[in-house]
Amino acid sequence: MATQSITIELPEPVMRQLMRIAAATHQPIEALVTQSILSNLPPSTDNAPPELQADLLAMQTLSTEELYEIAQAQAEPEARDRQADLLRRHEDNQLISDERQELAQLRQAADHLMLRKAYAWSLIRWHGHQLPALNDLPTPA
């Protein structure tokens, strides 16, 4: 991996803490700083579908309240019902070509919604907020 240099000024207590950790773990201070920075950056969008990357990056500018709205969003009941119906008919090999295409579009929309929700939760965590327990998350009606 290529590296670049950057000069930063750290408060004395932070530097002392880094030096203690470096000595205790037998790591260079640079490795600790890199690890700290990487673990505190917002999640990468590199592995997201290209058509969603700009949207996900834009989410980094949203308020925590706006992120909570995205994180708790649900698919429209009509879309969920239609997808469930098409999935049942798909299992019975009863779909026509247009319905297969519709099912693929509904699946992609559901996948994109889930990715946006997951990214919103990760940004909420990045903002320093505690995430709710799995049982406390909203479930589709």
Residue, then its C-alpha position, 0 to 999 in steps of 0.5 A: m500500500a502506498t503511503q503519504s505523509i501528513t504532519i499533525e500536532l497532538p495534545e501532549p496527553v494524547m501523545r503520551q497515551l500513544m507512546r504508552i500503548a506503542a511501548a506496551t504493544h511493541q507497535p510503532i506510533e504511526a501504526l496506532v495512529t493509522q489504526s485509530i484513524l481507520s476505525n473512526l472514519p465513516p464506513s467506505t462505500d467502495n463495495a456498494p453498487p455504483e449507482l448508490q455510492a453518491d447517495l451513500l456519501a451524501m448521507q454523511t452530511l445528514s443530521t442524526e435525526e435524518l439518519y434515524e429516519i432512513a435507518q427506520a424506513q420501511a418498504e411500502p406495504e404494496a411493494r412488499d405484498r407484490q414482491a411476496d406474491l411474485l416470489r410465491r408465483h416464481e416458486d411455482n414457475q408461474l411468472i411471465s417475462d414482465e413479472r420476472q422483470e418486475l420481481a427483479q426490480l422489486r428485489q433491487a429496490a429492497d436491497h437498496l433500501m436495506l443497504r441505505k438503512a445499514y449505512a444510516w445505522s453505521l453513520i449513526r454509530w460513527h456520530g457516537h450514538q449507541l445503536p438499539a438492540l436488535n429486538d428494539l428495531p422496527t419490523p415491517a407490519 
